[in-house]
Amino acid sequence: MFTCAKTYADIPFAHRAPRHDGHCKLIHGHNWSFRLTFEAVERDENGFVVDFGKLKELKQSLYDIFDHKLVLSQDDPMLREIGCFLRDQGIANLTVVPDCSCEGIAEFVHGIADAYVRKETFNRARVRECNVYEDSKNEATFTP
């Protein structure tokens, strides 16, 4: 099995953990990074697991979803109120994901990246794991 990895670093966005009993229940931001580890049994004609140059659309998708956004979980009890406020004020920079914890974001990003890479490589390669970093201090990993 061959592996390689690509990192998308310093993507600023905010989130909150509404059921947390501490400060994480408040909207707060981090400079997030995503590290995707790809794997394949066979490399392409260039000897690559994935061609990093062909990941531009994936990078753009991740930036469109996360860059300078407020990312909330779909079950956030304040989602409707926050969403209405942002829309009414003309600052609708909101992304809703199944789970906006670091672990949930790792799973979400893995799903997006894995689908992209499988399509791009005709199922020759896949995403082995996705590491998500909240700044440089906290990390979560999703491995299916």
Backbone torsions as a table, in degrees:
resi	resn	phi	psi	omega
1	MET	NA	131.9	176.0
2	PHE	-103.8	146.3	176.4
3	THR	-134.6	157.6	170.0
4	CYS	-153.2	167.5	-176.6
5	ALA	-140.9	151.2	177.5
6	LYS	-131.6	135.4	179.0
7	THR	-116.7	133.8	171.2
8	TYR	-111.6	113.6	-168.6
9	ALA	-113.7	157.0	172.3
10	ASP	56.9	54.8	176.0
11	ILE	-101.6	108.7	-176.4
12	PRO	-81.0	127.2	169.9
13	PHE	-158.3	162.9	-177.0
14	ALA	-111.2	158.6	175.7
15	HIS	-156.2	-177.3	173.9
16	ARG	-157.6	156.5	176.1
17	ALA	-113.8	90.8	-168.6
18	PRO	-60.7	-22.2	-178.6
19	ARG	-98.6	2.6	-179.9
20	HIS	-70.8	144.4	-178.6
21	ASP	-90.4	6.3	179.4
22	GLY	-124.9	-155.5	-174.4
23	HIS	-66.7	-16.8	-179.6
24	CYS	-68.7	-11.2	176.4
25	LYS	-74.0	-15.2	178.7
26	LEU	-86.8	151.0	174.5
27	ILE	-64.8	126.6	179.8
28	HIS	-150.2	158.7	-175.5
29	GLY	-119.9	163.6	176.4
30	HIS	-141.9	164.7	165.2
31	ASN	-98.2	102.7	-172.9
32	TRP	-87.5	153.8	172.1
33	SER	-136.0	146.4	177.4
34	PHE	-120.5	127.8	174.7
35	ARG	-116.3	117.5	-179.2
36	LEU	-104.6	125.8	175.7
37	THR	-104.9	122.4	-178.5
38	PHE	-102.2	151.9	176.5
39	GLU	-141.9	152.9	176.5
40	ALA	-158.9	147.3	175.1
41	VAL	-75.2	-38.8	-179.8
42	GLU	-120.1	141.4	176.9
43	ARG	-88.9	163.3	179.8
44	ASP	-76.6	-175.7	-176.6
45	GLU	-63.2	-16.6	177.2
46	ASN	-95.8	-2.0	-177.8
47	GLY	88.0	13.3	-176.5
48	PHE	-97.2	146.4	166.0
49	VAL	-70.7	-53.4	169.6
50	VAL	-135.2	149.3	176.3
51	ASP	-86.3	107.5	-177.6
52	PHE	-56.5	-30.5	179.3
53	GLY	-66.6	-17.6	179.4
54	LYS	-98.3	15.3	179.0
55	LEU	-102.3	11.5	-177.1
56	LYS	-60.4	-40.7	179.5
57	GLU	-68.1	-36.0	175.8
58	LEU	-63.5	-46.6	177.8
59	LYS	-57.6	-46.5	-179.4
60	GLN	-62.5	-40.4	177.8
61	SER	-60.4	-45.3	179.9
62	LEU	-63.8	-41.2	177.9
63	TYR	-67.3	-38.8	177.6
64	ASP	-61.9	-37.3	-178.2
65	ILE	-76.0	-40.3	-168.0
66	PHE	-112.0	-34.1	-169.1
67	ASP	-59.6	120.1	179.2
68	HIS	57.1	38.8	-179.5
69	LYS	-112.5	162.3	164.6
70	LEU	-99.0	119.0	-176.7
71	VAL	-107.2	119.4	-178.6
72	LEU	-122.1	152.7	175.1
73	SER	-73.6	147.7	-178.8
74	GLN	-64.5	-19.3	178.6
75	ASP	-103.6	16.3	177.1
76	ASP	-63.4	124.3	-176.9
77	PRO	-63.0	-18.0	179.3
78	MET	-102.7	8.8	-174.8
79	LEU	-55.6	-48.3	-177.5
80	ARG	-62.8	-45.8	-179.0
81	GLU	-65.4	-44.8	179.6
82	ILE	-64.1	-45.3	179.7
83	GLY	-60.5	-43.4	178.5
84	CYS	-63.8	-42.9	178.9
85	PHE	-60.2	-48.6	-179.4
86	LEU	-61.4	-42.9	179.8
87	ARG	-65.9	-46.2	-178.8
88	ASP	-63.3	-32.5	-179.2
89	GLN	-87.4	-3.6	179.7
90	GLY	74.9	23.0	179.7
91	ILE	-124.2	48.3	-172.9
92	ALA	-77.1	70.7	177.3
93	ASN	-102.1	58.8	-172.1
94	LEU	-116.8	133.2	172.0
95	THR	-122.0	132.9	178.4
96	VAL	-110.6	127.8	179.4
97	VAL	-125.3	163.6	179.0
98	PRO	-57.1	-39.3	-176.7
99	ASP	-152.8	117.5	-175.5
100	CYS	-94.3	14.7	170.3
101	SER	-68.0	164.8	177.1
102	CYS	-56.6	-42.6	179.2
103	GLU	-65.8	-42.1	178.7
104	GLY	-64.7	-39.1	178.3
105	ILE	-66.8	-37.2	177.1
106	ALA	-60.1	-43.8	178.8
107	GLU	-66.2	-42.0	-179.6
108	PHE	-62.9	-48.1	-179.8
109	VAL	-65.0	-39.0	176.8
110	HIS	-56.2	-46.4	-178.9
111	GLY	-60.0	-43.7	179.2
112	ILE	-65.0	-48.7	-176.1
113	ALA	-67.7	-40.7	-178.9
114	ASP	-63.9	-44.3	178.1
115	ALA	-61.1	-41.6	-179.3
116	TYR	-63.9	-48.7	-175.8
117	VAL	-68.6	-40.1	177.8
118	ARG	-60.9	-42.3	179.4
119	LYS	-66.4	-45.3	-177.7
120	GLU	-63.3	-33.4	-175.9
121	THR	-105.7	11.9	-178.2
122	PHE	53.6	44.5	178.4
123	ASN	66.5	17.0	177.0
124	ARG	-77.3	-33.2	-177.9
125	ALA	-124.2	160.9	177.3
126	ARG	-146.9	170.8	175.1
127	VAL	-89.6	117.6	179.4
128	ARG	-72.9	-47.0	179.8
129	GLU	-155.7	160.8	176.7
130	CYS	-127.4	122.4	173.9
131	ASN	-102.4	133.5	177.6
132	VAL	-119.6	132.6	-179.1
133	TYR	-116.7	125.3	168.8
134	GLU	-89.1	106.5	-172.7
135	ASP	54.8	-143.3	179.7
136	SER	-106.1	4.6	-171.8
137	LYS	-99.8	-32.6	-172.3
138	ASN	-124.2	142.0	-177.4
139	GLU	-141.8	142.9	172.0
140	ALA	-133.1	150.1	-179.1
141	THR	-128.2	136.2	170.5
142	PHE	-115.7	125.2	174.9
143	THR	-129.7	117.9	-178.5
144	PRO	-68.8	NA	NA
